[in-house]
Protein backbone atom coordinates (compact mmCIF):
# COMPACT_ATOMS: atom_id res chain seq x y z
CA UNK A 1 0.00 0.00 0.00
CA UNK A 2 2.86 2.34 0.84
CA UNK A 3 6.12 2.38 -1.04
CA UNK A 4 9.47 4.04 -0.72
CA UNK A 5 9.41 7.03 -3.08
CA UNK A 6 12.02 9.56 -4.15
CA UNK A 7 9.82 12.29 -2.65
CA UNK A 8 10.34 10.97 0.87
CA UNK A 9 12.78 12.70 3.18
CA UNK A 10 15.87 10.82 4.27
CA UNK A 11 16.55 10.35 7.95
CA UNK A 12 19.56 12.46 8.99
CA UNK A 13 22.69 10.46 9.76
CA UNK A 14 22.66 11.34 13.46
CA UNK A 15 24.44 9.02 15.83
CA UNK A 16 22.41 8.09 18.95
CA UNK A 17 25.49 9.12 20.95
CA UNK A 18 27.15 12.52 21.08
CA UNK A 19 30.52 10.95 21.86
CA UNK A 20 31.89 7.51 22.75
CA UNK A 21 34.39 7.20 25.58
CA UNK A 22 36.98 4.49 25.12
CA UNK A 23 37.39 2.63 28.43
CA UNK A 24 39.64 -0.06 27.00
CA UNK A 25 42.48 0.95 29.32
CA UNK A 26 40.24 -0.20 32.18
CA UNK A 27 39.32 -3.42 30.46
CA UNK A 28 35.80 -2.08 29.81
CA UNK A 29 33.90 -1.60 26.54
CA UNK A 30 33.33 1.77 24.91
CA UNK A 31 30.81 3.89 26.81
CA UNK A 32 28.52 6.06 24.65
CA UNK A 33 27.16 9.39 25.94
CA UNK A 34 23.72 9.18 24.39
CA UNK A 35 21.58 12.10 23.28
CA UNK A 36 18.62 10.61 25.16
CA UNK A 37 20.42 10.83 28.50
CA UNK A 38 21.59 14.34 27.66
CA UNK A 39 17.99 15.31 26.89
CA UNK A 40 16.94 14.26 30.40
CA UNK A 41 19.82 16.23 31.92
CA UNK A 42 19.13 19.33 29.81
CA UNK A 43 15.42 19.26 30.61
CA UNK A 44 16.01 18.95 34.35
CA UNK A 45 18.77 21.58 34.54
CA UNK A 46 17.04 24.17 32.35
CA UNK A 47 13.75 23.52 34.14
CA UNK A 48 15.49 24.00 37.50
CA UNK A 49 17.00 27.32 36.40
CA UNK A 50 13.66 28.49 35.02
CA UNK A 51 11.93 27.57 38.29
CA UNK A 52 14.50 29.62 40.21
CA UNK A 53 13.82 32.59 37.92
CA UNK A 54 10.11 32.31 38.71
CA UNK A 55 10.45 32.23 42.49
CA UNK A 56 12.92 35.14 42.43
CA UNK A 57 10.16 37.44 41.12
CA UNK A 58 7.47 37.92 43.78
CA UNK A 59 5.49 40.17 41.43
CA UNK A 60 4.66 37.15 39.26
CA UNK A 61 2.85 35.61 42.22
CA UNK A 62 1.02 38.71 43.40
CA UNK A 63 3.58 39.91 45.93
CA UNK A 64 5.11 36.85 47.64
CA UNK A 65 7.06 33.93 46.18
CA UNK A 66 5.73 30.50 47.21
CA UNK A 67 9.16 28.88 47.59
CA UNK A 68 12.82 29.57 48.26
CA UNK A 69 15.89 28.49 46.32
CA UNK A 70 16.45 25.66 48.82
CA UNK A 71 12.89 24.46 48.17
CA UNK A 72 13.51 24.38 44.42
CA UNK A 73 16.87 22.65 44.88
CA UNK A 74 15.22 19.91 46.91
CA UNK A 75 12.40 19.72 44.38
CA UNK A 76 14.93 19.07 41.60
CA UNK A 77 16.28 16.04 43.48
CA UNK A 78 12.86 14.50 44.08
CA UNK A 79 11.62 15.33 40.56
CA UNK A 80 14.66 13.58 39.08
CA UNK A 81 13.82 10.45 41.06
CA UNK A 82 10.14 10.83 40.17
CA UNK A 83 10.82 11.10 36.45
CA UNK A 84 13.13 8.07 36.34
CA UNK A 85 11.30 5.77 38.76
CA UNK A 86 7.83 6.92 37.77
CA UNK A 87 8.63 6.66 34.08
CA UNK A 88 9.87 3.10 34.41
CA UNK A 89 7.19 1.91 36.82
CA UNK A 90 4.54 3.54 34.66
CA UNK A 91 5.83 1.71 31.60
CA UNK A 92 5.66 -1.58 33.49
CA UNK A 93 2.13 -0.93 34.78
CA UNK A 94 0.64 0.68 31.68
CA UNK A 95 2.34 -1.30 28.92
CA UNK A 96 4.27 -4.38 30.00
CA UNK A 97 1.89 -5.98 32.50
CA UNK A 98 -1.28 -5.51 30.39
CA UNK A 99 0.24 -6.36 27.00
CA UNK A 100 3.46 -8.33 27.60
CA UNK A 101 2.66 -10.41 30.66
CA UNK A 102 3.72 -13.71 29.08
CA UNK A 103 7.06 -12.22 28.08
CA UNK A 104 7.58 -10.96 31.65
CA UNK A 105 6.81 -14.43 33.01
CA UNK A 106 9.53 -15.88 30.78
CA UNK A 107 12.03 -13.11 31.52
CA UNK A 108 11.14 -11.23 34.74
CA UNK A 109 14.57 -9.58 34.85
CA UNK A 110 13.52 -7.54 31.81
CA UNK A 111 11.62 -5.30 34.24
CA UNK A 112 14.95 -4.05 35.58
CA UNK A 113 16.79 -3.61 32.27
CA UNK A 114 15.96 0.04 31.88
CA UNK A 115 18.87 0.54 29.48
CA UNK A 116 16.94 -1.45 26.89
CA UNK A 117 14.29 1.29 26.78
CA UNK A 118 10.80 1.57 28.14
CA UNK A 119 9.77 4.83 29.82
CA UNK A 120 6.26 6.22 30.14
CA UNK A 121 5.63 9.96 30.20
CA UNK A 122 2.40 9.45 32.12
CA UNK A 123 4.25 7.39 34.71
CA UNK A 124 6.93 10.08 34.94
CA UNK A 125 4.20 12.68 35.43
CA UNK A 126 2.80 10.70 38.35
CA UNK A 127 6.33 10.49 39.76
CA UNK A 128 6.64 14.27 39.53
CA UNK A 129 3.27 14.65 41.28
CA UNK A 130 4.54 12.50 44.15
CA UNK A 131 7.73 14.61 44.29
CA UNK A 132 5.65 17.79 44.55
CA UNK A 133 3.55 16.30 47.36
CA UNK A 134 6.69 15.32 49.27
CA UNK A 135 8.27 18.77 48.97
CA UNK A 136 5.06 20.57 49.88
CA UNK A 137 4.67 18.45 53.01
CA UNK A 138 8.31 18.49 54.07
CA UNK A 139 8.74 22.22 53.51
CA UNK A 140 5.32 23.32 54.68
CA UNK A 141 4.57 25.20 51.45
CA UNK A 142 1.39 25.42 49.42
CA UNK A 143 0.82 22.65 46.91
CA UNK A 144 -0.72 24.48 43.96
CA UNK A 145 2.04 27.06 43.36
CA UNK A 146 4.63 24.27 43.25
CA UNK A 147 2.42 22.38 40.80
CA UNK A 148 2.24 25.57 38.74
CA UNK A 149 6.03 25.77 38.60
CA UNK A 150 6.08 22.22 37.28
CA UNK A 151 3.43 23.15 34.72
CA UNK A 152 5.59 25.98 33.43
CA UNK A 153 8.88 24.07 33.14
CA UNK A 154 7.80 20.54 32.19
CA UNK A 155 7.25 21.33 28.48
CA UNK A 156 10.96 22.14 28.24
CA UNK A 157 11.91 18.59 29.18
CA UNK A 158 9.27 17.20 26.84
CA UNK A 159 10.70 19.16 23.93
CA UNK A 160 14.22 17.84 24.50
CA UNK A 161 12.99 14.31 25.10
CA UNK A 162 11.02 14.13 21.86
CA UNK A 163 13.95 15.56 19.90
CA UNK A 164 16.08 12.76 21.39
CA UNK A 165 13.45 10.22 20.28
CA UNK A 166 13.89 11.57 16.76
CA UNK A 167 17.67 11.30 16.90
CA UNK A 168 17.28 7.70 18.12
CA UNK A 169 14.94 6.95 15.17
CA UNK A 170 12.41 5.56 17.65
CA UNK A 171 8.68 6.14 18.19
CA UNK A 172 8.30 7.02 14.52
CA UNK A 173 4.93 7.55 12.88
CA UNK A 174 2.52 5.69 10.68
CA UNK A 175 3.22 5.18 6.97
CA UNK A 176 2.36 8.15 4.74
CA UNK A 177 2.56 9.24 1.11
CA UNK A 178 2.76 12.93 2.06
CA UNK A 179 5.91 14.89 1.14
CA UNK A 180 6.71 15.30 4.82
CA UNK A 181 7.14 11.53 5.15
CA UNK A 182 10.58 10.38 6.27
CA UNK A 183 12.33 7.04 5.79
CA UNK A 184 13.47 5.77 9.20
CA UNK A 185 15.83 2.82 9.62
CA UNK A 186 14.23 -0.41 10.75
CA UNK A 187 14.18 -1.19 14.46
CA UNK A 188 13.28 0.57 17.68
CA UNK A 189 9.67 -0.50 17.34
CA UNK A 190 7.95 -3.07 19.47
CA UNK A 191 11.05 -3.57 21.59
CA UNK A 192 13.34 -4.60 18.72
CA UNK A 193 17.06 -3.79 18.95
CA UNK A 194 18.42 -0.51 17.67
CA UNK A 195 19.18 -0.40 13.97
CA UNK A 196 22.41 1.51 14.54
CA UNK A 197 25.68 -0.28 13.87
CA UNK A 198 28.10 0.97 16.50
CA UNK A 199 31.08 -0.61 14.77
CA UNK A 200 30.58 1.25 11.48
CA UNK A 201 28.72 4.23 13.04
CA UNK A 202 25.94 3.92 10.49
CA UNK A 203 22.21 3.27 10.52
CA UNK A 204 21.19 -0.07 9.06
CA UNK A 205 18.52 -0.21 6.36
CA UNK A 206 16.91 -3.35 4.95
CA UNK A 207 15.55 -1.77 1.76
CA UNK A 208 11.96 -2.51 2.80
CA UNK A 209 11.41 0.77 4.65
CA UNK A 210 8.51 3.06 3.79
CA UNK A 211 8.05 6.77 4.39
CA UNK A 212 6.52 7.56 7.79
CA UNK A 213 5.36 10.59 9.69
CA UNK A 214 8.20 12.10 11.78
CA UNK A 215 5.82 12.03 14.72
CA UNK A 216 8.61 12.67 17.23
CA UNK A 217 8.92 16.19 15.80
CA UNK A 218 5.14 16.63 15.90
CA UNK A 219 5.26 15.71 19.59
CA UNK A 220 8.22 17.99 20.29
CA UNK A 221 6.17 20.86 18.86
CA UNK A 222 2.68 20.10 20.17
CA UNK A 223 3.63 18.67 23.57
CA UNK A 224 6.72 20.75 24.29
CA UNK A 225 7.38 23.89 22.26
CA UNK A 226 3.85 25.25 21.89
CA UNK A 227 2.80 24.68 25.55
CA UNK A 228 6.12 26.20 26.71
CA UNK A 229 5.53 29.35 24.64
CA UNK A 230 1.83 29.74 25.50
CA UNK A 231 2.25 29.18 29.24
CA UNK A 232 5.38 31.37 29.47
CA UNK A 233 3.68 34.27 27.65
CA UNK A 234 0.70 34.01 30.00
CA UNK A 235 3.03 33.91 33.02
CA UNK A 236 5.24 36.86 32.12
CA UNK A 237 2.71 39.07 30.38
CA UNK A 238 -0.67 38.25 31.91
CA UNK A 239 0.01 37.15 35.50
CA UNK A 240 -0.99 33.50 35.13
CA UNK A 241 0.77 32.50 38.37
CA UNK A 242 -1.47 34.80 40.39
CA UNK A 243 -4.21 32.19 39.99
CA UNK A 244 -2.98 29.05 41.83
CA UNK A 245 -3.47 25.89 39.82
CA UNK A 246 -3.97 27.69 36.51
CA UNK A 247 -0.55 26.97 34.98
CA UNK A 248 -0.64 23.32 36.06
CA UNK A 249 -4.15 22.86 34.68
CA UNK A 250 -3.31 24.59 31.42
CA UNK A 251 -0.28 22.36 30.92
CA UNK A 252 -2.36 19.23 31.47
CA UNK A 253 -4.93 20.42 28.94
CA UNK A 254 -2.39 21.46 26.31
CA UNK A 255 -0.47 18.22 26.66
CA UNK A 256 -3.66 16.15 26.48
CA UNK A 257 -4.72 17.97 23.31
CA UNK A 258 -1.30 17.70 21.70
CA UNK A 259 -0.83 14.02 22.57
CA UNK A 260 -4.32 13.10 21.36
CA UNK A 261 -3.65 14.78 18.02
CA UNK A 262 -0.21 13.24 17.54
CA UNK A 263 -1.50 9.75 18.35
CA UNK A 264 -3.32 9.89 15.00
CA UNK A 265 0.10 10.00 13.30
CA UNK A 266 2.31 8.06 15.72
CA UNK A 267 2.80 4.32 15.17
CA UNK A 268 1.11 2.41 18.03
CA UNK A 269 3.21 -0.05 19.98
CA UNK A 270 3.16 -3.39 18.18
CA UNK A 271 2.19 -5.31 21.31
CA UNK A 272 -1.09 -3.35 21.51
CA UNK A 273 -2.22 -4.41 18.03
CA UNK A 274 -5.37 -6.48 18.20
CA UNK A 275 -5.82 -5.61 21.88
CA UNK A 276 -6.68 -1.91 21.71
CA UNK A 277 -9.47 -0.81 19.34
CA UNK A 278 -8.25 0.79 16.11
CA UNK A 279 -9.80 4.16 17.00
CA UNK A 280 -8.08 4.38 20.41
CA UNK A 281 -4.43 4.23 21.49
CA UNK A 282 -2.95 3.74 24.93
CA UNK A 283 -1.49 7.25 24.78
CA UNK A 284 -4.95 8.74 24.25
CA UNK A 285 -6.46 6.61 27.01
CA UNK A 286 -3.78 7.68 29.51
CA UNK A 287 -4.22 11.33 28.48
CA UNK A 288 -7.93 11.33 29.35
CA UNK A 289 -7.31 11.86 33.11
CA UNK A 290 -5.07 14.80 32.13
CA UNK A 291 -7.93 16.40 30.23
CA UNK A 292 -10.26 15.98 33.22
CA UNK A 293 -7.70 17.06 35.84
CA UNK A 294 -6.57 20.02 33.77
CA UNK A 295 -10.12 21.22 33.17
CA UNK A 296 -10.87 21.00 36.90
CA UNK A 297 -7.74 22.95 37.87
CA UNK A 298 -8.46 25.70 35.34
CA UNK A 299 -12.10 25.93 36.45
CA UNK A 300 -11.12 26.02 40.12
CA UNK A 301 -8.47 28.71 39.50
CA UNK A 302 -10.92 30.90 37.61
CA UNK A 303 -13.44 30.77 40.45
CA UNK A 304 -11.18 32.79 42.74
CA UNK A 305 -9.82 36.32 42.31
CA UNK A 306 -6.14 36.57 41.37
CA UNK A 307 -3.62 37.18 44.11
CA UNK A 308 -2.42 40.75 44.58
CA UNK A 309 0.32 42.43 46.55
CA UNK A 310 -2.26 43.71 49.00
CA UNK A 311 -3.68 40.26 49.74
CA UNK A 312 -0.42 38.31 49.61
Backbone torsions as a table, in degrees:
resi	resn	phi	psi	omega
1	UNK	NA	-42.8	176.7
2	UNK	-111.7	144.3	-178.8
3	UNK	-134.9	156.2	176.7
4	UNK	-73.3	120.4	-177.7
5	UNK	-118.8	160.4	179.6
6	UNK	-69.1	-16.8	-178.7
7	UNK	-78.2	-15.5	-177.6
8	UNK	-71.0	148.7	177.2
9	UNK	-79.0	146.3	176.8
10	UNK	-89.3	142.7	177.6
11	UNK	-70.2	131.2	-179.7
12	UNK	-60.7	146.3	-178.6
13	UNK	-80.7	58.9	174.5
14	UNK	-80.0	141.4	169.7
15	UNK	-86.9	141.1	176.3
16	UNK	-61.7	-14.2	-179.7
17	UNK	-117.9	139.3	176.0
18	UNK	-68.5	-47.9	177.4
19	UNK	-143.6	162.3	174.8
20	UNK	-122.4	125.6	-178.1
21	UNK	-96.3	121.5	-179.2
22	UNK	-80.7	113.0	179.8
23	UNK	-106.6	23.0	-178.4
24	UNK	-60.6	-30.5	179.9
25	UNK	-67.1	-14.7	176.0
26	UNK	-101.8	2.7	-177.7
27	UNK	78.0	19.6	-178.1
28	UNK	-113.5	157.5	178.6
29	UNK	-73.2	171.5	177.3
30	UNK	-63.3	137.2	-177.6
31	UNK	-110.6	113.0	-178.9
32	UNK	-85.2	136.9	171.5
33	UNK	-91.6	100.0	-170.8
34	UNK	-81.8	148.4	176.7
35	UNK	-60.4	-34.7	-177.3
36	UNK	-63.4	-43.0	177.3
37	UNK	-66.0	-40.0	178.6
38	UNK	-65.2	-32.0	177.6
39	UNK	-64.0	-42.2	176.8
40	UNK	-60.9	-46.4	-178.0
41	UNK	-63.4	-46.2	-179.5
42	UNK	-62.3	-43.4	179.8
43	UNK	-62.0	-42.4	-179.2
44	UNK	-69.9	-43.2	-177.0
45	UNK	-69.9	-46.6	-180.0
46	UNK	-66.0	-39.7	176.7
47	UNK	-61.8	-39.8	177.7
48	UNK	-62.3	-45.9	179.9
49	UNK	-65.8	-37.3	178.1
50	UNK	-66.1	-42.2	178.7
51	UNK	-61.1	-40.0	177.4
52	UNK	-63.2	-38.8	178.3
53	UNK	-63.2	-35.3	179.7
54	UNK	-68.5	-46.1	-175.6
55	UNK	-75.8	-15.2	176.8
56	UNK	-79.4	-6.1	-177.7
57	UNK	-118.8	88.9	-178.8
58	UNK	-57.2	-29.6	-177.4
59	UNK	-62.2	-27.9	178.5
60	UNK	-66.4	-23.9	-175.8
61	UNK	-103.0	2.0	-179.1
62	UNK	92.7	17.6	173.2
63	UNK	125.5	-18.9	-178.5
64	UNK	-146.4	126.0	179.0
65	UNK	-70.6	143.7	-177.1
66	UNK	-81.8	-11.7	-173.6
67	UNK	-150.5	161.1	176.7
68	UNK	-102.9	174.3	176.5
69	UNK	-60.7	-40.8	179.2
70	UNK	-60.7	-38.6	177.8
71	UNK	-60.9	-45.0	-178.3
72	UNK	-68.1	-37.6	177.6
73	UNK	-61.6	-44.8	177.4
74	UNK	-64.8	-38.5	179.3
75	UNK	-60.7	-39.5	179.0
76	UNK	-58.7	-43.4	-179.6
77	UNK	-61.3	-49.6	-177.6
78	UNK	-69.8	-35.2	177.8
79	UNK	-65.1	-39.8	177.5
80	UNK	-59.2	-46.3	176.6
81	UNK	-63.5	-41.1	-178.9
82	UNK	-63.2	-41.4	-179.7
83	UNK	-64.8	-46.9	-175.9
84	UNK	-71.7	-52.7	-178.1
85	UNK	-69.3	-44.4	-180.0
86	UNK	-64.5	-40.4	179.3
87	UNK	-62.1	-41.6	-179.3
88	UNK	-73.7	-46.5	179.9
89	UNK	-63.0	-38.9	177.6
90	UNK	-62.0	-40.0	178.1
91	UNK	-63.2	-40.3	179.2
92	UNK	-64.1	-46.0	-175.6
93	UNK	-74.3	-39.3	-174.0
94	UNK	-88.2	-25.6	-173.1
95	UNK	-122.4	-49.7	-173.6
96	UNK	-73.8	-49.8	-178.3
97	UNK	-64.0	-43.3	179.9
98	UNK	-72.4	-33.1	-169.7
99	UNK	-114.7	-17.5	-176.3
100	UNK	-129.6	34.6	-174.2
101	UNK	-63.7	-39.9	-179.3
102	UNK	-65.4	-38.1	177.6
103	UNK	-64.1	-40.0	179.2
104	UNK	-65.4	-38.2	177.1
105	UNK	-60.5	-39.2	-179.5
106	UNK	-75.3	-32.2	-175.7
107	UNK	-139.8	73.5	-177.2
108	UNK	-63.2	-24.3	-179.9
109	UNK	-68.2	-13.4	178.1
110	UNK	-63.3	-23.1	179.0
111	UNK	-64.0	-25.8	-177.0
112	UNK	-97.0	-10.8	-175.9
113	UNK	-85.4	72.3	-175.8
114	UNK	-66.8	-24.8	-179.5
115	UNK	-68.8	-11.8	177.6
116	UNK	-87.4	2.3	179.6
117	UNK	99.3	168.3	178.2
118	UNK	112.8	78.0	176.4
119	UNK	-131.1	139.9	-179.9
120	UNK	-110.8	126.2	176.9
121	UNK	-61.8	-43.0	-177.7
122	UNK	-63.8	-35.3	174.2
123	UNK	-67.1	-42.1	176.5
124	UNK	-61.4	-37.3	178.0
125	UNK	-63.6	-41.2	176.4
126	UNK	-64.5	-36.9	176.5
127	UNK	-63.2	-39.8	177.2
128	UNK	-65.9	-39.2	178.0
129	UNK	-60.8	-41.6	177.4
130	UNK	-64.2	-41.0	178.5
131	UNK	-60.4	-41.3	179.4
132	UNK	-64.7	-42.0	178.6
133	UNK	-62.1	-41.3	-179.2
134	UNK	-63.6	-47.4	-179.0
135	UNK	-64.4	-43.6	-179.7
136	UNK	-60.5	-39.9	-179.3
137	UNK	-74.5	-44.2	-178.1
138	UNK	-65.5	-40.4	-173.7
139	UNK	-92.9	-8.6	-179.7
140	UNK	65.7	38.2	179.3
141	UNK	-113.7	162.4	-176.6
142	UNK	-69.6	144.1	-173.7
143	UNK	-73.6	-47.9	-171.5
144	UNK	-62.6	-43.2	177.8
145	UNK	-61.0	-35.7	177.2
146	UNK	-67.9	-39.2	175.6
147	UNK	-62.6	-35.7	178.1
148	UNK	-64.9	-40.3	177.0
149	UNK	-58.8	-44.6	178.2
150	UNK	-62.1	-38.0	179.3
151	UNK	-65.0	-31.1	179.4
152	UNK	-75.4	-42.1	-170.2
153	UNK	-93.8	-21.6	-176.3
154	UNK	-59.0	-39.8	179.3
155	UNK	-56.9	-25.7	178.4
156	UNK	-63.2	-48.6	178.0
157	UNK	-63.0	-37.4	178.2
158	UNK	-63.0	-41.2	179.6
159	UNK	-60.1	-49.8	-179.6
160	UNK	-64.2	-39.5	-179.0
161	UNK	-64.0	-42.9	179.5
162	UNK	-69.6	-34.7	174.7
163	UNK	-62.7	-37.9	177.7
164	UNK	-67.1	-37.0	174.5
165	UNK	-58.4	-39.0	178.7
166	UNK	-65.5	-46.6	179.7
167	UNK	-60.6	-35.0	178.8
168	UNK	-77.5	-5.6	-177.2
169	UNK	58.6	36.5	-179.0
170	UNK	-118.5	163.0	179.5
171	UNK	56.4	38.0	179.6
172	UNK	-73.8	174.3	-171.3
173	UNK	-93.4	-173.3	179.1
174	UNK	-74.9	158.9	176.8
175	UNK	-59.7	146.8	-179.9
176	UNK	-151.7	151.7	174.0
177	UNK	-101.4	2.9	-178.6
178	UNK	-70.8	154.0	-179.6
179	UNK	-60.4	-22.9	-179.7
180	UNK	-78.0	-6.9	-179.5
181	UNK	-59.9	144.9	-177.5
182	UNK	-128.8	142.7	-179.7
183	UNK	-92.1	108.4	179.4
184	UNK	-94.7	147.4	175.3
185	UNK	-65.2	152.4	179.8
186	UNK	-63.9	154.9	176.8
187	UNK	108.2	178.6	-179.3
188	UNK	57.7	29.8	174.6
189	UNK	-133.5	134.9	179.2
190	UNK	64.9	24.6	176.7
191	UNK	83.8	10.2	179.1
192	UNK	-74.8	158.0	-178.0
193	UNK	-64.2	159.7	177.5
194	UNK	-61.2	145.3	179.5
195	UNK	-94.8	25.7	179.1
196	UNK	-104.0	128.2	178.7
197	UNK	-91.5	109.0	-175.1
198	UNK	-74.2	-19.4	179.1
199	UNK	-76.4	-39.1	179.7
200	UNK	-98.7	-7.9	-177.2
201	UNK	56.7	47.6	178.3
202	UNK	-140.3	150.4	172.3
203	UNK	-76.3	146.8	-177.1
204	UNK	-103.4	126.6	177.0
205	UNK	-115.7	146.2	179.4
206	UNK	-97.9	-15.7	-175.1
207	UNK	92.6	-7.2	-179.1
208	UNK	-102.5	8.0	-176.6
209	UNK	-69.4	151.5	174.2
210	UNK	-122.4	160.6	178.0
211	UNK	-68.7	137.9	-178.8
212	UNK	-133.4	159.8	174.3
213	UNK	-65.4	132.7	171.8
214	UNK	-77.6	68.6	-170.7
215	UNK	-66.0	-20.9	176.4
216	UNK	-61.7	-38.9	179.1
217	UNK	-72.9	-33.0	173.7
218	UNK	-61.2	-43.6	-178.7
219	UNK	-67.9	-40.5	178.1
220	UNK	-57.9	-36.2	-178.6
221	UNK	-79.1	-51.5	-172.9
222	UNK	-78.4	-31.4	-178.4
223	UNK	-96.1	-23.3	-176.1
224	UNK	-115.0	-65.0	-171.7
225	UNK	-64.3	-51.7	-176.8
226	UNK	-64.4	-48.7	175.9
227	UNK	-58.9	-38.6	180.0
228	UNK	-61.7	-43.5	-179.2
229	UNK	-68.1	-49.0	-176.8
230	UNK	-60.7	-50.2	-176.3
231	UNK	-66.4	-39.8	-179.6
232	UNK	-65.7	-41.0	177.2
233	UNK	-61.7	-43.3	179.5
234	UNK	-66.5	-32.6	178.9
235	UNK	-70.0	-50.5	-171.3
236	UNK	-84.8	-22.0	-177.3
237	UNK	-109.7	-25.5	-172.1
238	UNK	-128.0	14.3	171.9
239	UNK	64.6	38.9	-176.8
240	UNK	-58.7	-35.5	-175.4
241	UNK	-72.4	-9.2	177.2
242	UNK	-75.6	-8.5	175.7
243	UNK	-113.5	96.0	-176.5
244	UNK	-54.7	131.2	179.0
245	UNK	94.0	-13.3	-175.0
246	UNK	-69.9	-46.6	-178.7
247	UNK	-65.1	-42.0	178.7
248	UNK	-62.8	-45.4	179.8
249	UNK	-64.4	-40.4	179.8
250	UNK	-65.2	-39.3	176.8
251	UNK	-61.4	-46.5	-179.6
252	UNK	-58.7	-41.8	179.6
253	UNK	-66.7	-47.0	-178.0
254	UNK	-64.3	-40.2	177.8
255	UNK	-65.7	-45.5	-179.6
256	UNK	-58.3	-41.1	178.3
257	UNK	-65.9	-49.9	-178.4
258	UNK	-60.8	-45.1	-178.4
259	UNK	-65.3	-40.6	-179.7
260	UNK	-64.2	-36.6	177.8
261	UNK	-69.0	-47.9	-175.2
262	UNK	-65.8	-29.7	-179.9
263	UNK	-60.7	-19.6	176.4
264	UNK	-72.8	-17.4	-177.9
265	UNK	-113.1	-22.6	-177.7
266	UNK	-78.8	142.5	179.0
267	UNK	-73.2	122.0	178.1
268	UNK	-64.2	154.5	176.3
269	UNK	-60.4	135.8	-174.6
270	UNK	-60.7	-31.7	-177.2
271	UNK	-74.7	-6.0	175.8
272	UNK	-95.4	-7.5	-179.3
273	UNK	-64.3	132.9	-179.9
274	UNK	82.0	-9.3	178.2
275	UNK	-103.9	-50.1	175.4
276	UNK	-84.8	145.4	175.4
277	UNK	-63.8	153.7	-175.0
278	UNK	-62.7	-28.4	-175.5
279	UNK	-88.5	1.1	-177.0
280	UNK	-137.5	136.9	175.3
281	UNK	-114.3	164.1	179.4
282	UNK	-64.5	-35.6	178.2
283	UNK	-61.7	-40.2	178.0
284	UNK	-68.4	-40.7	-179.8
285	UNK	-62.9	-43.4	-179.3
286	UNK	-71.8	-21.5	179.3
287	UNK	-81.7	-16.4	-179.0
288	UNK	-58.2	-46.4	176.8
289	UNK	-60.8	-27.2	178.1
290	UNK	-69.4	-40.4	175.4
291	UNK	-58.2	-50.1	-176.2
292	UNK	-66.1	-46.6	179.6
293	UNK	-64.9	-40.9	179.0
294	UNK	-64.0	-43.7	179.1
295	UNK	-61.9	-40.3	179.0
296	UNK	-65.2	-43.8	-178.8
297	UNK	-63.8	-42.2	178.5
298	UNK	-64.3	-44.8	178.9
299	UNK	-61.7	-44.2	-178.6
300	UNK	-66.3	-37.0	179.1
301	UNK	-68.6	-34.8	-178.5
302	UNK	-75.2	-17.9	179.7
303	UNK	-70.8	-23.2	-173.6
304	UNK	-109.2	150.5	176.9
305	UNK	-68.0	149.8	178.5
306	UNK	-66.7	151.1	178.7
307	UNK	-67.2	150.6	177.3
308	UNK	-136.5	165.5	-179.5
309	UNK	-61.3	-31.0	-178.8
310	UNK	-71.6	-33.5	-176.8
311	UNK	-97.2	-8.2	-177.9
312	UNK	-70.2	NA	NA
